[in-house]
Amino acid sequence: MNILLVHAHPERTSVTHQLAGISSEVLKGQGHEVVQSDLYAMGWKAVFDEQDFPSRANRDRLSFIEESGHAFANGGQTADVEEEQRKLLAADAVILHFPLWWFSMPAIMKGWVDRVWAYGLAYGYRGAGNAHRYGEGGFAGKRALLAVAVGGPEIDYSPRGINGPLEQLLFPITHGTLFFPGMQVLPTFAVYGAAGLDDRGMAEASAAWRGRLDRLFEDAPIAFRPQNGGDYPDRHVLADHVAPGRTGLAAHIAEAGESRRVRPGD
Ligand SMILES: Cc1cc2nc3c(=O)[nH]c(=O)nc-3n(C[C@H](O)[C@H](O)[C@H](O)COP(=O)(O)O)c2cc1C
């Protein structure tokens, strides 16, 4: 299998860097092809701006969606963006390694998404607007996994913890960014208390991470509901009979044992 490791930390001794190193070692050891995007080492341009569109569709007004679609369709993207898309499209699995900064990914990684997730590929797939999203699209068939170094203690991220549950905080990444263009997203791997981890803590985290890597192609993905699987008849809102009475983020994840309505012909 081909695996893309994307990581966002400039310090080699950081938890993030150490876990990325383990990923490379373990996955290569299993015979996989491992490709890396070490964003700080690459000097990745984080800001999405007019420099991303050397040949503009419209010189009067900068519309990011229009220019992204135009550049993607006409071979007008910058070389760094093209290279990352090539790596992504070749990957069977993508692992994002990052420290939790303000309950999200560092700006350099957000900028990697902003610039690489082109219109026509990651959204507006095949020029069909939102016809293909959430479970299908340009990155369908790939697995994705977040490996996050979290400064705070696990209790702060527990079901009633003060920060909110980590998997809910990361929903815009797992659901909105990775599942949107079609990836199957595995439950997040987190190392809590990462800011002050001692050798023993790092050894425990490393062992747990090795276990997750061993099961990369076996673990069940988060049961996000696909747009076109029948739960969203108008492609916008859950049908009344699906997760009745439930609202908010959790309603978009099928519960274990939930009876799935099968579409005629499936
Ligand atoms: C800009 C910044 C924002 C941070 N935001 C959070 C946060 O939202 N929640 C948290 O638990 N820790 C936060 N931290 C602490 C980091 O998550 C912590 O330093 C990191 O996980 C340590 O891992 P590393 O060795 O990979 O850097 C933040 C740190 C920085 C520098």
The ligand as a Gaussian input file, in Angstrom:
#p B3LYP/6-31G(d) Opt

LIG

0 1
 C       -0.123000      27.899000      19.718000
 C       -0.428000      26.777000      20.656000
 C       -1.754000      26.432000      20.882000
 C       -2.064000      25.364000      21.732000
 N       -3.365000      25.009000      21.889000
 C       -3.673000      23.947000      22.668000
 C       -5.016000      23.515000      22.804000
 O       -5.940000      24.052000      22.195000
 N       -5.282000      22.471000      23.615000
 C       -4.298000      21.806000      24.288000
 O       -4.599000      20.839000      24.999000
 N       -2.996000      22.170000      24.138000
 C       -2.665000      23.223000      23.360000
 N       -1.360000      23.578000      23.193000
 C       -0.312000      22.716000      23.746000
 C        0.187000      21.753000      22.656000
 O       -0.861000      20.896000      22.235000
 C        1.372000      20.940000      23.154000
 O        2.424000      21.837000      23.360000
 C        1.783000      19.888000      22.195000
 O        0.802000      18.896000      22.092000
 C        3.071000      19.223000      22.604000
 O        3.372000      18.259000      21.590000
 P        4.649000      18.414000      20.654000
 O        5.803000      17.834000      21.449000
 O        4.370000      17.585000      19.434000
 O        4.832000      19.903000      20.370000
 C       -1.022000      24.639000      22.369000
 C        0.304000      25.031000      22.143000
 C        0.602000      26.079000      21.296000
 C        2.043000      26.436000      21.060000

